[in-house]
Amino acid sequence: QVQLVESGGGLVQPGGSLRLSCAASGRTFSRNAMAWFRQAPGKEREFVADISGSGATKYYADSVKGRFTISRDNAQNTVYLQMNGLKPEDTGVYYCAGRSSSAVPVRHDRVGYEYWGQGTQVTVSS
């Protein structure tokens, strides 16, 4: 069982930046592919980005490509999401997710991930 705790959310103006962190429990973090999802009010939870256990493979939703960067530090059992150029439509609760495989799932959707954090709120507004 892997426990995930997100941090770093908050209120930011359009065009601003935030860095989210997700701390994971367990001794085999490098064997877990990790992901970020988000959920806006009244909408389905959607994929944002994921990263393989080694960090060599990364995928992004089209809506965040070129603005967001996912990374991980296996020595610190932490995955990050650097968010630049934030827009009001990026507002939502951001969730960290993990799976018991070092490879990212083929479909990059929530079905492929077993472990979930409680989420951190990101609000982009002037």
Disulfide bonds with the S-S distance in Angstrom:
Cys22-Cys96 2.08
